[in-house]
């Protein structure tokens, strides 16, 4: 398995999606600017009719801003993930479980670069180790800025003494801070440990000050002084530079050739004395890890999994999602085979117990982390193989989740844009409605043009315009002819029959049944593919109906419903959703929904006719069954006879299916004639009554209200002349156009170029 090449392909696919993610982020930010413009407009004291201004003032933008914040974070997280030039494995767990030892074995580096000790807290700074084949070992050390360093000190102060006002604002204040007032009788041991760690920051701030805000590259022999708490050669030699190190990115050539573009991300073990270790670890899991290895070295005296470990699994699953964890979270049990600390005997039982709990874990790995060969064979290669197989699917899942967040944002934005449209409708005065009445309700108005075009659409498909008959569908006729030819081509070859008889796949006593059982399914599946042609024909019809509703010279609804797509099904769905949200047009909704739901499928009735024609190759219903001689001295002659029988039977199937479908080509015209006629009647003549059946309302009134309420969008130039206060036309029009431009169906979606799962 060429893992590096597969990883390269995954990285290349990620790069292709980066522009699409950037475009989606830009659209989200553009929508944010539109909402900000709305807030500025209504805060400016603009003069609109009281009803319109009241509606504008009552719009709540808080849900939008909340959804926008979530969307921006999601998109930026995607950008970061898909911008990486490598794949990342994050190593997490409690302190002292062997993470550093495993990193040493995979990277080939020693304890002077990746600090490790037997059960003690030795790792100081967060390390990222990148494979660089053929390169020299060196590290890029990034230090905290002064602001970040001061913020760390303030977090310690708040955690230790939340009731005291002990904030510092400069490095000088940190250096001279007197911790004497913090030496009180603590109720928690944790507070004492935090104080000890804080005192390290205070004591060494002066020597760290020159490093803060810098990024330096250091050779192999100097790395330890930046990442460790003490020397690997002399534990009495303490290091404190790590306190100012934000990240140490170490470059080295890994010994395993399958690593390719791999990065190992170390984390400080949970339970260490540093503050915020668990939060930092979970952030690494969320932001920087493609796969996660959870380390556990079982205690030989207490062979069980601690509650903290189960909680850590759950926190990781909550961070990346349980679905992600089941594919990319590996629980590594560090097997110790030495006399001191030996735990090998208990690990199989522990793993069996863990598997029985059905935790969100991809695999449990039993590895002697002291042995480099075993680390590669039982940990590194299995994890890399899983990543190479599943990362592409994981990426699609993350994209789908991001698009679900975009849908949430779209709903929040539509709630704002719909209310702006209502304010627009309320801002139209009576004179303007009268002026545009001819354009809406006149004999040549938009409603008349639209409904007349709908009428012509069904008439053109009916017998009135086609010599008293429904016209055949050319695309379907061609597709049916192809399927009919396929019936004669599906007879198995003599060589295939002969091979089956020789290897025992086909038995002489039931060879016809075995072959024809498969042939029937093959023919049915082939004819079910006509659904693709039927869908294309229906989409063409719906596109014509959409043009009648939306076209410039027809219904002009393109100005209030935009989808960013040419798919008529999506446009109809967007129109219906908009009308339902308004809640004022139930008759139009019913008409649109009937057309939107219409589809043609072979399964509806026609597949029954094809199935009935397969009796000629179904020996369960056909008698007598042709007899195949069993006395042939050679199976070659038997194979030829079987093929002849099947060819004769398939010719009868072909004839029967052709006869059954003789009138099939007109079927789409009949069905679409009926649905378009129904749509026209609903769009032109439907009526409804209020609860007491005293108040009658008709669909034409709904159309009139729809057009009148959207005059500013449908007839922009005319509307500008009727804005109440002179000088406000440009500002109001600019606002409404800006808001409406981001209200298209699917506007915020990431275009992945393929259907999301």
C-alpha positions, 0 to 999 in steps of 0.5 A: 500500500503506497500510503504517501501517494494516497495522502498526497491525493487527499491533500491535493483534493483539499487544495481544490476546495480552498477557493470554494470555502473562501468564496463561501466565507466572502458571501457570509461576510457580505451578508453581515455587511448587509445586516449592518447596513440595515441597522445603520439605516434604521438608526439614521432616522430615515423617513418611511411611512409609519407602518414600514418604519415600524416593521423595519425597527422590529427586526431582530438581528441577534439570531443572524449574528449568532449564526454568522459567528458560528459559520465564520468559525466553521469556515475558518476551521475548514480553511485551516484544515484544507490549507495544511501541506501535511496530515496530522496525528495528535497525541493526547492523554494524561501526563506520564502515559508514554506520549513522548516515548512514542513520538521518539520512536516514530520520529527517530529523535531522542530524549534531548529533543522530545523530553520523556521521563518515567511517570513525571511531568517533563514536557514543557512546550507544545511540540509539532514534529514534521517529517522532512526526508533528507533534511537536517534536524532543526526547530522553529521556535515561536514565542508568545507575544508580550500580550499573550504572556501577560494574559497567561499570568492573569489566568493563573491569578484569576484561577488561584485567587478569583476573589482578589483583584490581582490583574497585571498589565505589563511585564514589569508588573509581572516581574515585581508581583509579590505572591506573598498575599496569595500564600493563604491556606488553600482548600484545593491542592490544585491551587497550590500547584498553580501557585508554584507554576505561577511563581516560575513565570514571575521569577523568569519573566525578565530573562524571557522578555527578550524572546517574547514575540520572536520566531527563531530557528535553532539547530538540533543540539539546542532544541532541548533548552526550548522545549524541556523542563530539565536536561535529559542528561542532568535532571538537576539542570532546569530549563525555563525558556519553555514558559515563553514558547508558544510552539516548537515546530521540529523538522526531522527525517522519520525512519519509516518510509511510509510516513510521507507528509506526516506531522506529529502533534504533541500535547502537554499531558492532562493532569500536568501543573500547567493551567489550561492544559485540557483546553489546549489539548482539545483545541489541538484535537479540533483545530490541528489533528486529522487523527488522534491517538489517546495514550494510556499506560495501564497501572500494573497494580490497578488494572483498570481504566480511570474515570478521567480516561473515559471522560477524555474520550467523551470530550474528544468525541464531543469536540470532533463529533462521535462519527469522526471519533469512530473513524479517527480516534485510536486508543493506544494501550502502552504495553510494558514488558519489563519487570518494573511496571510490567502490565502486559498480562492485563491488556487483552482483558482491558481491551475486551472490556473497552470494546464491550462498552461501544465507545466512539473509538476507531481501534484499540492498539496493544503496543510495546512503545519501547520497541520501535519496530512494534510502534511502526507495525502496530501503531503507525502503519495501521493509523496511516492506512486508516487515514489514507482510506477514510480521510477523504470521507471524513473531509466530506462529512466535515463539509456536509456539517459545515453546509448544515451550519450554512443552512442555519445561517441562511434561515436566520438571514431569510428571517431578516430579509423577509421582514425587510421585504414586508417593510418594503411592501408597507412603505408603498403608498396608495398612489404607487399601487394605483400607478402600477395597477395596470402592470399588475392586473391589466389585460397585458399585465404580469398576472395575465401574461404569466397565466396565459403562458401557463395555459399555452404550455399544456395546450402545446402538449395536448391533442389540440395542437398535435392532430388529435394525439399526444405527441411522442417524446423523442428522447424517450423513444431513443432511450427505449430503443437502446434498452430493447437492443440491450435485451438481445445483447445480454445473452451470455457468451458461449465462453462464459457458459462453458467456463461456468459448467467447467468450474462448477459455478453452473450445474447441468441440472439447473443451468437455465434457471441460474442464468435466467434468474440473473438475466431478469434482474439485468433487464429490469435494472436496465429499464429502470435506468429510463428514470434518468431520461424521464427525469430530464424530460420532466425537468425540461417541462418544469423549466418552461413553467419556471420561465413563465413564472420568473421570466422578464416578459412573463411573471418576473418572479426572478426578482424576488426568488433567486437561487443561483442555479438553473435547476427548476426543481430548486427554484420551485422549492425556493419559491414555495419556501418563500411563500410559506414563510410569508404565510399570505399565499396558501393557494399559490403555495398549493399550486406550486407544490403540486408542480414541484412534487410531480415526477415520472418513474418507471416503477409507477406502472410501466415497470409492471408491463416490462416485468410481465414480458419476462415470463419467457425466461422465468421457468417458475411460471412458464411450462414446459421448461426447455430440456437440455440434453445431459448426454453430450460427450463434451460440455462445449456442445451443451453450452451451445445448446444453452446459448441457443435456448436463451437467445430464442427466449430473449427474442420473444422477450424483446418482441413482447416488451416492444409491443408492451411499450409501443404507446410508451413514447406518448406517456410523458406528454399525457402526464405532463399535459395533465399536471400543467393543466392542473397547475394552470387551473390552480394558479388561475382559478383556485378559491378558498374560504375563511373558517365561517365560509362567509369570506371568499378569497381567490388566487388572483387576489393572492397574486395581486398582493404578492406583486404589490408587496414586492413592487420595490424589487420587481419594478425598481425604477418606478418605485424610486419615484414614489419613495416618500421623502425626497433624497431617501430613494437612493439610500433605501434602494441601496439597502433593499438591493444589498439585503436581497442580493444575499437572500438567494436559496443556497447562497451560503452553501460551499460548492463542493462540486458533488452531492454531500452525504 
